[in-house]
Amino acid sequence: LQRRVKDRAENEEINSRILADKHASILFQEKSFYLENNDYVVYEKCSLQDFMENIFGSAYNYDTKADVFPFEEEQCDEYVDWREQANEKGFKDIVYQPNQNFKYNALWLALCKKPDRSGKGVVLKGYPFVMTTGLEQAEKALKKNYEALISSPITYVGKNRTSANSRYLYALAFDFDGVGMQNLRDLTFQMMNGVIPTANIIVNSGNGLHLYYIFKKPIALFQNAKRVLGVLKKELTIRIWNQYTSEIKKRQFQGIFQGFRVPGSRTKRGETVQAFINRDCPLYTVEDLCKGWISDGSKGSIITKEEWEPLDTGVYTTDRNTLKKAKAKWPEWYERVIVRGDKSKGRYTTHRGLYDWWLSRLKDPMEPVSEGHRYFCLLALSMYAIKCNIEFEELERDVFSLVPMMDRLTENYNNPFTRDDAEDALKAYHKDYCTFPKNSIEYLTGLPMPKRKRNGRKQIEHLERARAVQSVDYPDGSWRNMDGRPKGSTISKENSPQYALVQKWRKKHPKNINKSQCARETGLSRPTVHKWWNINEYIR
């Protein structure tokens, strides 16, 4: 009987998934049809070539002095050599180190399914592609029918899509889920009325949409520019992702380096990702996006005029510090990084309590983990694992154990949380992520991070300072309560009205172990119910 009940539940779940996929596929086609035929903002379907040309080719390219793609006409010798070695020895073991004559390139990441370590399952593995002017690599990748092809509107040096390697941002790209037909109508209506900026390109990616706002001139990604652009994207996300444009109420914030599926590749359900362009929409400057929608530029604004002006005029120069200059200025760095090839970051190992604390937060049903932040929560767990020297096998077990819990947080049935999502989050188990800042983790996960109040001092030193202040302010120890705690003030089951309420409810519902229902019906908080639930196990 138990087997039959289980089989029936599994069949119902499978049928539910099939029905949901069918509904989502129909919705995908309806959204594409609407974008081409709506009455508010004119969009037309565009190819991958058209998509790449408009993002990377329409802006005057200051680093190459050309009006076309910033990419190489053909792959440079350094890249060809790296590719041959990588195919022979493995991608992780070979570092791409081009000389000063390279061009900045767009990078694609192809995700495909490969057997996992045990050989019993499959995982997603990523392989990088350097784009050239003819986009031959893109065409080959599309023909291979990878699980996903991901790119961002950024050019990089080398083959790694990292913040340190980024050079120019050509567009701000926004991703939001939970977009039904009414949400899409409201989105185009708000664009027509100037409530939100009109997107140059909209990509129908499956569950949601990607909106691209293309810059008149690519933005040089200096360190201060990354910070300002991150604030700009967050504030525009709040504006664009509103109660009318998405069914999901809690917004998902992403950084400027987030990659998205490219047109012509596959959605999670296998449809072809489609892009639509508004050819009449003007290109933007950072000032346009700031002044038009989030800031007047005055002192005290979210982004001031002094912050956005340099972004529209800054230029990246490759000869700012040549290797010859670097050798003279930083001989120790030159010996370690260039001569010995050691590019590891300096860091210290954190106690594993940090990892256990974050893991316990993710397992706690009272923590405000939302659908849009599930992936980043597991990504942060991988970062803490590398920071605390946790073995990968332990991290892998913990991450996969959280998949069912994360999937139960799904509000939009088209956006389940799968093992593939968890496998992708494990990629942050890399030394490059060990110095990821706390405020960025708080921003991406949506979980508040408590601030330490010891100003970097150890607990012993901090308490010594506190006691020294006490002895100065209260030399006679008058701040202490010498009488101790008043009698009868100790909270126990005998004098706790909360305990009485919980036990009364349990006696009334002897077979019910749902603490959340108990909290709702008694008016207590769930932590309070949990506290008094098993203090003296109720026996019928």
TIKOL-978456 format. One record per residue: residue in three letters; x, y, z of N, C-alpha, C in turn. Coordinates in pm, whole numbers, plus 50000, padded with zeros to 5 digits. Layout:
<pts>
ALAXYZXYZXYZ;...
</pts>
This chain:
<pts>
LEU500834988050000500005000050000500885012750000;GLN501925012350083502825023850086503505026149952;ARG503895014949884504535016149753503565022049651;ARG502315017649658501325022849564501065037749586;VAL500985041549713500785055749745501965064049694;LYS503185058649714504375065849668504395066849516;ASP504085055649447504065055749300503015065449248;ARG501885065849313500815074949270501255089449286;ALA501915092349399502385105949422503435109849319;GLU504335100449286505355103249184504725105549048;ASN503735097549013503055099248884502335112648876;GLU501705116248988501015129148990501995140648974;GLU503175139249037504185149749025504705150548882;ILE504925138948818505395138748679504355145048587;ASN503095141348606502035147148523501915162248544;SER502105166348669502055180648700503175188048630;ARG504365182148630505515188348562505275189248412;ILE504755178348353504485178148208503475189048172;LEU502425190248254501395200348229501975214448243;ALA502835216248345503455229248367504375232948250;ASP505145223048201506035225548087505235229147961;LYS504125222247942503295225047826502725239147833;HIS502265242947952501725256347971502805266947951;ALA504015264148003505115273647990505545275247844;SER505525264247768505885265147625504885273647548;ILE503615272047580502595280247515502775294947551;LEU503075297547680503295311247725504525317247656;PHE505565309347636506775313947567506425318747426;GLN505655310847354505285314747217504385327147216;GLU503485328047314502595339647322503375352547348;LYS504405351747434505205363647463505985368147340;SER506535358647265507265362147143506335368647041;PHE505145363047025504185368846930503785382946973;TYR503575384847103503155397947151504235408447128;LEU505495404947153506575414647137506665419746993;GLU506345411346897506375415446756505115422946714;ASN504035421746791502755427146744502055436246845;ASN502745440946948502055449047048501845463346997;ASP500925470547061500535484047016501275495147089;TYR502175491747178502805501947261504225505547215;VAL505095495447204506485497747163506805488047050;VAL507365493246941507625485146822508915477146839;TYR508765463946837509915454946840509835445546722;GLU510995442046667511045432046561512085421546597;LYS511865409646548512755398646580514135400946519;CYS515195397546592516545399346538517355386646557;SER518295384446467519135372646468520285374446567;LEU521055363846586522225364646672523215374946619;GLN523445374846486524375384446426523905398746452;ASP522615401046434522035414246458522155418146604;PHE521915408646692522015410846836523425415146876;MET524435407746827525825410746861526275424046800;GLU525855426746677526245439246611525685451346684;ASN524455450446730523845461946797524425464246936;ILE524785453747005525355455647139526815459847131;PHE527605452847050529035455347049529505464146933;GLY528715465246825529205472146708528675486146689;SER527535489546749526935502646724527655513846800;ALA528285510446914529015520446990530415521846933;TYR530915534246924532275536446872533275530346970;ASN534105521446918534995513747004536305521047026;TYR536475527147143537625535747169538925528147185;ASP538865515547222540135508347242540735503547111;THR539915501747006540455497046877540285507346766;LYS539625518846796539395529246697538675523646575;ALA537615516246597536865510346486535385511046515;ASP534575511946407533135512746423532475499046420;VAL533265488546414532715475046403532965467546533;PHE532845454246526533075446046644534425449346707;PRO534515449146838535815450846903536655438146896;PHE536075427346840536765414546845537845413546737;GLU538695403246752539735400746655539135395646524;GLU539805398846412539375393346283539585378246283;GLU540695374046339540955359746359541675358246492;GLN541595346546547542135344546680543645347146681;CYS544105354846781545515358246790546325345746824;ASP547625346546798548505335046819548475330246964;GLU548375339847058548365336247199547145327647233;TYR545995331547176544795323847205544845310047140;VAL545305309447015545395296646945546315287147020;ASP547445292447069548395284247145547755279347274;TRP547055288547345546375284547469545345273647442;ARG544575275147335543515265547304544095251647277;GLU545195251147203545815238247174546305231447301;GLN546935239347389547425233647515546265229547606;ALA545205237647606544055234747692543375221847648;ASN543245219947517542605207647467543445195347503;GLU544765197447512545655186247541545765183447691;LYS545895194047773546185192247914545025195648006;GLY543985202047952542865205848037542775220848055;PHE541575226148060541355240648063541865246948192;LYS541755239948304542105245948433543615247448452;ASP544405239148380545845238848404546625248548317;ILE545975254348216546665263248122546115277348137;VAL546995287148155546595301048174546805308748044;TYR545805316148001545875324147878546525337447911;GLN547735339847861548465352047891548895358947761;PRO547995366447697548365373447573549285385247601;ASN549995389947497550865401547514550065414447501;GLN550735425747491550055438647490549345441747359;ASN549485433347256548885436347125547515430247105;PHE546955424147210545665417747194544525427947184;LYS543375423247140542145431247146541265425447255;TYR540405433947309539445429047408538345421547334;ASN537895410647395536935402047328535725399047417;ALA534615396247350533455390747421533715375947446;LEU533255371147560533455357047596532115350147610;TRP532035338247557530875329647576531255318047665;LEU530275313147738530465301147818529435290847771;ALA529935279547723529055268747677528905258547789;LEU527685255647828527415245947934526905233047873;CYS527545222047907527085209147856527115198947969;LYS526355188347952526245178048056527355167848041;LYS528015165148155529095155348160528865146248280;PRO529425134048279529285125248396529915131548519;ASP529275129648635529835135048759530955125948809;ARG531485129348927532645122148979532335107349005;SER531115104749047530755090949077530475082848952;GLY530195089748842529865082848718528415078548709;LYS527645081148816526245076848817525285087748768;GLY525685100248778524815111348737525525120348638;VAL524905131648610525485141348517525505155148583;VAL526475163248541526585176948591526855186148472;LEU526665199248495526945208948389528395213548399;LYS529105213148288530475218048280530515229748181;GLY531315239848213531405251748129532705252248051;TYR532615256247922533785257747837533765271647775;PRO534885278847784534895292747733535155293447583;PHE534585303847521534825306747381535195321447367;VAL536225324447289536565338247257535935341647123;MET535095351947120534395355646998535315363246902;THR535165360646773535855368346670534805375146583;THR535275384046493534355392446416533335384246338;GLY533765373246280532845365346198531875356846276;LEU532045355746407531185347846495531145333046457;GLU532265328146397532275313946361532125305146484;GLN532745309246595532645301246718531205300346766;ALA530475311446750529075311646793528245301946709;GLU528455302246579527685293346492527975278646521;LYS529255275646545529615261846578528985257646710;ALA528995266846809528435263546940526935261146932;LEU526225269146851524775267346837524445254046771;LYS525285249946676525035237246607525235225346699;LYS526115226946798526385215846890525265213946992;ASN524325223446996523145221747081523495219747227;TYR524325228747281524695228247423523475230747511;GLU523585226947638522505229347733522215244247745;ALA523255252447744523075266947752524315273747697;LEU524125285447636525215294047590525015307547658;ILE525995311647736525845323347822526885333847784;SER526455346447784527375357347759526855369747831;SER527735379647845527365392547903527845403547808;PRO527215415447812527605426347720528875433447764;ILE529935425647782531215430547836532345424647753;THR533415432447733534625426947673535675424847782;TYR536505414647761537475410447863538855409047801;VAL539855408747887541195404747848541385390347894;GLY541965381947808542125367947845540865360047822;LYS540795348347881539665339347855538775337247976;ASN539045344148088538255342348209537275353948229;ARG536005350648250534975360848270534975365048417;THR536025372248457536125376948594536085392148597;SER535775397448713535735411948729537085418248700;ALA538155411748744539495417248723539865417848576;ASN539345408548495539685408248353538755416848268;SER537705422448325536755430248247537355443648206;ARG536965448748088537505461248038536415471347999;TYR535405467247921534375476547878532985470347892;LEU532045478647938530635474647948529875481547835;TYR529215473747751528525479147634527025481147657;ALA526485474747759525055476047788524795471447930;LEU523735476647989523235471248116522145461148084;ALA522275449048136521315438448109520585434848238;PHE519255433848229518415430648345517665417748319;ASP517555409548421516835396848413515765396648520;PHE514535394048482513515391848585512545381148541;ASP512105373248640511255361548617509795364848650;GLY508975354548633507565356048667506825365748577;VAL507155365748448506525375148354505445367748275;GLY504185370148313503055364948237502655374648127;MET501585371348058501165379947946500715393647994;GLN499985394148105499555407248155500745415448203;ASN501715408748263502935415748305503675421548185;LEU503725413948075504415418747955503675430747895;ARG502355430447898501585442047847501865454347932;ASP501905452248065502185463648154503605468948131;LEU504545459848104505925463948080506015473147958;THR505445469147846505515477347725504705490247742;PHE503615489547816502815501547842503615511647924;GLN504335506948025505145515948108506305521848028;MET506855514247934507895519547847507355530747759;MET506175528647704505575538647616505305551647691;ASN504915550647817504565562447895505745568247974;GLY506935562747958508115568148025508195565048173;VAL507415555348221507505551448361508825544148386;ILE509235536048289510525529348292511195531748157;PRO512525531248150513195533548022512885522547921;THR512805526347793512545516747687513805508847657;ALA513685495747657514845487147631515155486747483;ASN516445487247450516845485947309516565471947258;ILE516815461947343516605447947304515925440647420;ILE514945432447387514295423547484514515409247438;VAL514985400747528515215386647496514205378247573;ASN513475369947500512555360447561513345347847592;SER513685345947720514615335347759513945322947815;GLY512615322747819511905311247874510985315447987;ASN511475314648112510645318248227510475333248241;GLY511435340948194511385355348213511875362848091;LEU512355375048114512835383548006514205389148043;HIS514995392347942516235399847959516085413047886;LEU516325424047955516235437447896517635443247882;TYR517965448047761519285453747735519155468647706;TYR519915476747781520005491147758521425494047709;ILE521555497047581522855498047515523405512247531;PHE524695513247561525345526247580525815532047447;LYS525785545447439526325552247321527805549547306;LYS528505549247418529935546447420530195536247530;PRO530985525947502531235515947607531865522347729;ILE531505517247848531965522747975533205515148022;ALA534305522748041535545516548092535325512048236;LEU535625499348263535295493548393536435495148493;PHE536715507748530537595510248642536885505948770;GLN537625505148879537045500249003535905509049051;ASN536075522249044534985531049089533785530048996;ALA534025527448866532925526048770532085513748804;LYS532725502848843531995490648878531045493148994;ARG531515500949092530665503849209529465512149168;VAL529695522949092528605531849052527615524448962;LEU528115516648869527225509048779526435498548856;GLY527025492848961526285483449044525115490049114;VAL525345502149166524255509749230523195513349127;LEU523625517849008522685521548902521805509648864;LYS522425497948849521635486148809520645482248919;LYS521075483149045520165479549154518955488849157;GLU519195502049144518095511649150517155510249030;LEU517735507448911516885505548794516095492448804;THR516685482348868515955469748890514715472348974;ILE514865480449078513725483949164512645490949081;ARG513065499248986512105506748903511425497548802;ILE512225489048735511675480748627510875468948682;TRP511405462448785510735450748844509755455848949;ASN508555459148906507555464348997506355455049006;GLN505335459149077504185450349104503405446848979;TYR503595454548871502855451948749503635443848646;THR504975444148652505785437848548506205423648582;SER505975419048706506345405448743505375400148848;GLU505105387048840504255380548940505015378049069;ILE506355378249063507185376049181507395389349251;LYS506985390149374507005402849446508405406549496;LYS509185396649538510515399549590511525399849476;ARG512135411349457513045413149344514335405149363;GLN514945401549250516235395049252517265404749196;PHE518265408149276519295417649233520525410249184;GLN521095414949075522265408649015523315419148984;GLY524555414848977525645423848945525735426648795;ILE526615435848759526735439748617527425428948535;PHE528065419048601528795408648527527955396148501;GLN526715396148544525855384548527525705381048379;GLY525885368348346525725363948208524325358748182;PHE523905359348055522545355148017522585346647891;ARG521545338747870521445330347751521365339247627;VAL522085335147523522125343147401521055338347303;PRO520595347047212519605342947112520135331247028;GLY519235322046998519625310446920519995298447005;SER520295300547134520585289347223519285283847280;ARG519385274847376518195268047427517765273547562;THR516455273447586515925276347718516035263647803;LYS515625264447930515695252748018514785241447968;ARG513725245047895512805234847846513065230947701;GLY514075237047638514455232947503513995242047392;GLU513205252747422512835262047315514045270447274;THR513945276947161515035285547113514865299547168;VAL515895304647236515865318147291515735328247176;GLN514825337847192514545347447085514775361747133;ALA515315370047042515605384147075514785393346986;PHE514405404847042513585414746971514195428546993;ILE514315436346885515005449146891514075460646854;ASN514235471746924513545484246890514595493346823;ARG514505494746692515535502046617515395517146632;ASP514255521946681514055536246699514495541246836;CYS514745532046927515115535947063516545541447064;PRO516765553347118518115558947121519015551147217;LEU520325552147191521285546247284521425555247406;TYR521945549747514521945556747642523355560447686;THR523435570647769524635573447848524295570247993;VAL525305569548078525045567448220524225579148275;GLU524515591048227523765602848271522295601648234;ASP522005596648112520605594948070519845586048168;LEU520445574748205519775565148293519675570448435;CYS520675578248478520625583848614519615595048624;LYS519755605348540518895617148550517455614148511;GLY517285604948418515925602248372515075594448469;TRP515725585948553514905576848632515265575248780;ILE516505578348821516795575548962517445586949038;SER518055596848972518835606649046518865619948973;ASP518855630949050518995644148988520435649048989;GLY521325641149047522745644449045523205653849155;SER522305658549239522695667849344523435660649455;LYS524065668249541524815662449651523865654949745;GLY524235642849780523365634649864522465625349786;SER522445626449651521635617449569522225603449569;ILE521445593949518521915580049510523205579349429;ILE523205585949314524415587449233524535602249197;THR525655608349228525835622649204526425625049066;LYS526315637449022526865641348892528365638848887;GLU529055641348998530505639149004530845624448986;GLU529915615449019530175601049004529875596048863;TRP528815601348799528465595848668529235602248553;GLU529685614548567530365621348456531625614048409;PRO532515609548500533715602548454533425589648378;LEU532275583348406531965570648341531715572448192;ASP531115583748153530805586148012532015591047933;THR533115594148001534295599547932535545591047951;GLY535525581648044536725573748075537125564347963;VAL538435562047949538975553247846540015544147910;TYR539985531347877540965521847925542205522347837;THR543375523247894544625522947817545435510847860;THR545895503347762546605490847793548045493247833;ASP548615505047803550035507247831550255515447958;ARG549265515648045549395523448168550565518448252;ASN550675505448265551815499548334552265487348254;THR553335488848177553855477648101554595468248196;LEU554905456348147555625446748230557005452248268;LYS557605460148177558915465848207558825475548325;LYS557765483948323557545493148434557205485548562;ALA556385475148549555975467348665557165460448730;LYS558125455848648559315449148702560135458648788;ALA560195471348745560955481248821560215485548947;LYS558865486948937558085491849050557845481049156;TRP557515469049110557135458449203557935445749173;PRO559215445449207560065433849173559605420849237;GLU559105421349362558645409049427557435403349356;TRP556475412349321555285407849247555695402149112;TYR556635408649044557065404048912557695390248921;GLU558515388149024559165375149040558135364149068;ARG557165367249155556165357149193555185354149081;VAL554605364649019553525362848924554025359948782;ILE554985367948734555415366748595556455355648578;VAL557475355648666558545345748652558085331948696;ARG557505331148818557105318048870555685314148831;GLY554905323548779553535320348736552565318148849;ASP552885323048970552005321449087551035333049094;LYS549745330549058548745341149058547765339949173;SER548135332049270547225329949383547085342749464;LYS545865344849518545605356649600546055354249743;GLY546575364849803546905363949944545635363550028;ARG545535353950121544325352950202544635345650331;TYR543705346350423543845338850547542665329150557;THR542885318250630541855308050645540955311550763;THR539655310750741538675313750844538245300950914;HIS537885301951042537395290451118536115285251053;ARG535925272051054534785266050986533445269951049;GLY533485276551162532225281151221531455290351128;LEU532165297951044531515306650947530695298450848;TYR531295287550799530595278750704529385272250770;ASP529565267050892528455260450962527335270350992;TRP527705282651024526685292851054525845295750930;TRP526485297250815525735300150692524875288250651;LEU525405276050665524645264150633523415262950721;SER523565266050849522415265350941521365275750905;ARG521785287250855520825297450812519995292550693;LEU520665285850599519955280950481518985269650517;LYS519285262150623518395251250664517255256250752;ASP517375268150806516375273550897515155278450817;PRO513975272450838512785276750762512345290950795;MET512855296750904512465310350941513305320950870;GLU514405316950805515225326550733514495330950604;PRO514585343750569513825348950454514495346050319;VAL514815333250291515365329650160514225329950058;SER514405337149948513335338349849513705331049721;GLU512725328949637512915321549512514025327449427;GLY514045340549415515015346949327516435346949378;HIS516645343149507517975343749565518525329949601;ARG517825319149565518245305749606519625302249553;TYR519845304849425521125301449363522275308749431;PHE522075321649460523145329549520523425325249664;CYS522395320149734522605315049870523545303049868;LEU523365294049771524265282549760525625286649707;LEU525635296949621526905302249572527735307549688;ALA527085314549781527765319749899528285308449986;LEU527535297449995527995285850073529295280350014;SER529385279949881530615275349816531775284849844;MET531495297949847532535307749877533045305850020;TYR532125303850113532525301950253533295288850270;ALA532965278850189533665266050198535135267650160;ILE535405275050052536805277050011537515286150112;LYS536775295550171537365304750269537725297150399;CYS536935286850432537135279450557537875266250537;ASN538375263950414539095251450384538245239050407;ILE536975239750371536085228150379536345219350257;GLU536415206350275536625197150163535465198050065;PHE535795196849935534755198049832533675187449847;GLU534065175249887533085164449902532035168050007;GLU532455174250118531505178350221530585189450169;LEU531185199150099530375209850041529355204149943;GLU529785194949859528905188949759527715182149824;ARG527975174549932526875167850004525905178150062;ASP526435188650122525585198750184524745206050080;VAL525365209649967524655217049863523505208749806;PHE523785196249773522725187849714521645184449815;SER521995184049945520975181550047519995193150059;LEU520415205050014519555216850022518625218449902;VAL518845210549796518055212049673516545210449698;PRO516085199649767514635198449791514055210349868;MET514785215149968514295226550046514205239149959;MET515195241449874515175252949785514045251849683;ASP513805239649637512735237749537511365240449598;ARG511215237649729509925240249794509625255149806;LEU510635263549787510425278049791509885283549659;THR509735274849559509275279149427507875284949434;GLU507735297149389506425303649379505895302949236;ASN506785304349139506425303348998506735289048951;TYR505725281348917505925267248885506825265248763;ASN507065275848685507965274748570509425276148610;ASN509695278348738511065281248780511495272148895;PRO511505258748874511925249748981513425250949007;PHE513835246649124515265246449158515755232249144;THR516755229849060517185216449024518635213849068;ARG519055201449050520445197649080521415204948988;ASP520975208248866521845215848776522155229648833;ASP521155235948895521365249048959522375247649074;ALA522225236949150523145234749263524555232049212;GLU524655224149104525975221249047526655233948998;ASP525865242948940526415255548892526925264049009;ALA526215263449122526645271249239527955265949296;LEU528265253249274529515247449324530745253149255;LYS530555260149141531695265649068532375276849146;ALA531695282249246532315292649328533325286849426;TYR533475273549427534505267149511535835268849438;HIS536335280949441537555284449369538255295449446;LYS539585295249446540345304749526540065319249489;ASP539595321749365539315335449325538145341449404;TYR537305332749465536135337549537536355338649688;CYS537575335349733537785335049878537795349049939;THR537955359449857537965373149909536695380649870;PHE535635373449835534375379949796533835387849915;PRO533525400749898533155409150013531805405750073;LYS531685408350203530465405150278529265413050228;ASN529445425850196528305433950152527765428950018;SER528635423449932528175417949804527365405249827;ILE527785396849924527025384749955525655388450010;GLU525595398450096524325403150150523405408150039;TYR523995415349943523255421249831522675410349740;LEU523495399949709523065389649615522125379449678;THR522315376349807521495365949870520205371449930;GLY520165384449955518975390350017518885387350165;LEU519925381550225519925378450367520765388750442;PRO520225394550548520995404550624522195398250692;MET523295405450692524525400650755524775408750882;PRO524805402350998525025409951122526415416251123;LYS526475428351176527745435451181528465432351310;ARG529765430051299530575427751418530905441251481;LYS530835441851610531005454651680532295455151762;ARG533245446551727534495446651803535585454251729;ASN535245460251615536205468351539537475460751506;GLY537315447851471538455439751431539255433951544;ARG538915437151671539685431951784539175418151824;LYS540055410151880539645397151932538775399152056;GLN537985388952090537025390152198537705393452332;ILE538845387152358539535389452486539945404152499;GLU540565409552392540995423552395539805432852405;HIS538725429552331537535437952331536915438752471;LEU536835427352540536255427152674537155434252775;GLU538475433252757539385440452845539165455452835;ARG538965460352711538695474552692537365478552757;ALA536345469952741535035473052797535095473652950;ARG535825464353010535925464153157536725476153208;ALA537715480453126538495492253166537615504553171;VAL536715505853075535775517153073534835516253191;GLN534375504153224533475502453338534135507153468;SER535415503453485536105507153609536315522053620;VAL536375529253505536525543753508535185550453537;ASP534135546053467532815552253483532145548353615;TYR532365536053660531735531153783532805524953873;PRO533655533153935534755527654016534285519254133;ASP533065521854183532565514054296531725502154252;GLY531675499854119530885488554068529405490354081;SER528945503054084527515505854107526625501553992;TRP527245499053875526415495053761525895480653776;ARG526535472853867526125458953882524895457753971;ASN524085447753947522925444654030523365434154133;MET523735438854251524265429954353523215420354410;ASP521945424054396520885415654451520535403854363;GLY521035404154240520745393154149519345393854091;ARG518955383654025517655383253959516545381754062;PRO515445389354044514325388354140513775374154146;LYS513375370154265512815356854280511495355754206;GLY511325344154144510085341754071510075347253930;SER511175353753889511195359453754511695349553650;THR512255338253694512725328253598511555322553519;ILE511725322153388510635317053302510785302053290;SER509825294753338509805280253328508415276053286;LYS508245263153265506935258453221505855260953326;GLU506275261953452505285264153557504675278053553;ASN505445288053512504915301653513504885308153374;SER504955299753271504935305153135503555303553072;PRO502875314653040501585313552971501745308152830;GLN502915310452768503145305252632503205289852635;TYR503875284452739503935269952752502535264152767;ALA501715270852846500345265852868499545266052738;LEU499715276552657498995277452530499415266252435;VAL500745263952425501235253752334500745239852376;GLN500825236852507500405223552554498895221752542;LYS498145232552557496695231752540496355228452395;TRP497075234852304496835232252160497235217952125;ARG498345212952181498795199352152497815188852207;LYS497225192252321496255182852378494985182452292;LYS494655193752234493465194552148493725187952013;HIS494995188051969495365182051839496455171651863;PRO496145160351919497185150751963498025144851848;LYS497485144351726498225138251615498845148651522;ASN498685161051554499195171851467500555176551519;ILE501565176051433502915180551472503335192851391;ASN502365199651333502655211551251502825223751342;LYS504075227651366504335238851457503865252151398;SER503925253351266503475265751202501975267851224;GLN501205257051212499765258051235499485261651382;CYS500255255651471500105258851614500375273651638;ALA501415279051573501755293151591500635302151540;ARG500065298451426498985306651369497745306651457;GLU497385294951509496135293751584496255298851727;THR497455299051781497635304051918498055318651921;GLY498475323851804498935337751799500365339551845;LEU501085328551868502485329351910503395329151787;SER504635333051808505615332051699506085317651690;ARG506575313951572507035300151554508225296851644;PRO509195305851662510285302651756509785300051898;THR508745307451941508195305252075507555291452085;VAL506795287751980506185274451978507255263751981;HIS508305265851902509385256051897510065254852033;LYS510215265852104510875265752236510115257152335;TRP508775258652340507995251852442507405238552395;TRP507715234352272507075222452215507535209752287;ASN508835207852300509355195252354510025196852490;ILE509785207952558510455210052687510055199352788;ASN508845194652776508415183152858507425175652771;GLU507925166352693507135160052586505735156152635;TYR504775161352559503385158852596503055144152571;ILE502485137652672502105123552660500615122452682;ARG499935116152584498485114752596498145103952698;
</pts>
